[in-house]
Amino acid sequence: MTQQRQTSIHRQTSETDIQLTLNIDGTGKSNINTGIGFFDHMLTALSKHSLFDLDLVVKGDLHIDDHHSVEDTGIALGQAFRQVIGDKKGICRFGQATVPLDEALSEVIIDISGRPYLAWDVSFPTQKIGQMDTELFEEFFRGFVMSAHINLHAIRRAGRNSHHIAEATFKATARALRCACELDARALNNIPSTKGVL
């Protein structure tokens, strides 16, 4: 591979203004500011454990609530991911990771299939982590999956602490994405599909 898979996105609506740069051949460096502390923490973990470099600034209507900022971040990140993955030639395509964090255990399975589908089986014992509504995690993942055109299954295997459950899920997503995006040295010129296209 002669160049890194990277892109920049500017997504602006009446509710959010998002500037994002993504490099999936990075080292896990990030500079993230969404205005939502715990969300920043999760996106930093996603960057670190996927080895994706991510620069992200979100200016959203937080005076209303966090919903638009979280969902639109997912959409913008998905758009960037779809751009950098390109025609999917040479990628491993599938990725799976099961990650523990103390009592919590999360499993994520990914197929970079070109067919968006989110299967979300992650529940939280509390409605908030810090100031962030836990229901917004599903909104982030749905926005990401639908824009990235990938299939993602997220499953909570165990957990009593909402912080641990969320963090294990983001870290499992990161590891699964890293595996799915890796280039297969034995098939660098091939699309990983019997159809010949993804």
N, C-alpha and C positions, 0 to 999 in steps of 0.2 A: 504494500500500500504506500503510495507516494505522498498522500496528503491526509491531514487529520480530518475526521468527520465532525465539522463544527458549523454553527450558524448563529445568527442573531435575529431576534424577533422583536418588533414593537407592535403591541396590541393595545389599541385605545378605544374605549367606549365611553358612554356618558357616566359609567359607574367606576371604571378602573382605567389606569394608564400603566402598562407593564413594559418594562425593558428587560430583555433576557438574552443572554449569550450561553450557548451550550456546546461543549466539546466532549463527545463520548469516548475519545481516545486520550483523555486527560489523566490526571493523577489524584483526583478527588478534592481539588481546591475549590472553595466556594466563597462568595461574597453575597450575602442574602439579606434583604430588608423588605419584608412585607408589611411591617407595622403590627404584626401579630407574633408575639414572642415565641410561643410554643410551636407555631407553624414554622418559624425560622429554624428552630431547633430540629424539627423533623426533616426539613429540606436539606439542612446541613448534613444530617446523617445519611440521607439519600445520596447526596453528592459524594460523601466520603467513602461509602461502602460500594458504590457502583464504579468508582474511579472516574465519574463524570465531572468535568469542571463546569461550574455553574455560577454565573453572575446574574443576579436577579434583583430588580427594584420594582416594587408594586406600590402605587399610590391609589388607594381605593376609598370608597365611601364608608369608612369605618365608623362614622358618626351614626350610620344606620345600623349596621352590624357587620360581621366578618364574612358573610356568605358570598357576596360578589367577588371579594378579593381572593378567597380560597378557590372558588370554582373557576374563576378566570385565570388564575395561576395554573391550574390543571390544564385548561384549554391551551394556553400559550406554551406550556412545557410540552404538551402533546404535539402541537404544531411544529415546534422546533425538532422534536425527536423524529417525527415523520420525515422532515426535510433531511436530517443528517443520515438517516438509515438508508435513504435513497431507494435503489431498486432491490436492495436486500441481497445482492450477490455476495456469496462467500460467507454470510453470517451463519452462526449455529442455529438460529431461529428460536429454539426452545430454551427455557431456563427455569430452574426450580430451586428454591431455597427454603429451609426451615431454620428459623433463628430463635434462640431462647433469650430472654432477659429476666433473670431471677425466676419468678414463678410463672411468667408468661411465655408462651410458645406460639409463634405465628408461622404459617406456611403460605408461600406465594408461588404460583405456577404461571408462566408467561409463554405465549406463542405470538411471535411477530408475524401474524397471519394475514394482515390486510383486512381482516374482518373484526370490527370492534365489538367486544363483549366483556362486560364486567360481571363477575359472580362474586358477590360480597357477603361473606359469612363471618363478619367481625362485629362483635357487640362489646359495649363498654358498660361497666357497673355505675359510672357517674355520667352526668350530662355535660360536665365541663372538665377540662384540664387547664388549670390557670383560668384565663378568661375565654378560652376557645371552646366552642360547642363541639362535642365529640361527633355529633351527626354530620359535621362538615367534612370529616375525613372521607366518607363515601362520596361526597360531592366532588372533592378534589380528584379522587381516583377515577370517578366516572368522566369528569372533564378530560383528564389525561388520556384515558383509554379510548374514548370516542374520537379525540383529535389525532391520537397517535396511530389509530387503526390497529390496535393489538387486542389480544384476548388475555385477560388477567383474572385469575382466581385467587382470592385472598381468604384465608381461613384462620380463625382463632382456634388454636388447639387447646390452649390453657391460659389462665390468667385471672387475677383478682384486682390488679392495680391498673387503672386506665392509662396512666403514663407508660407503664411497661408494655401494655398491649399495643398502644400506638407505635411506640418506638420499635418494638420487635417487628411490627408489620412493615414499617418503612424500611428497616434494615433488610428484611427478607425480600422486599421489592427490589431494593438496590442490588442485592446479590443475584437475584433471578435475572434482572435486566442486564447485569454485567455478563452473565453466562450467555444469554440469548444474543447479545450484540457482538460477542467475540467472533473473530474471523477464524474459519476452519481451514487450516493449512492444507488439507487434502481436497478442498473443494472451493478454492478462492474464486474460480470463474463460473461457479454454478449457482443458480437460484435453488434454495433448498425446498423444492416442491415438485411433485410429479406433474403438476400442471405447467411448470416452466415459468410461472409468474406468481407473485404474491401481492 
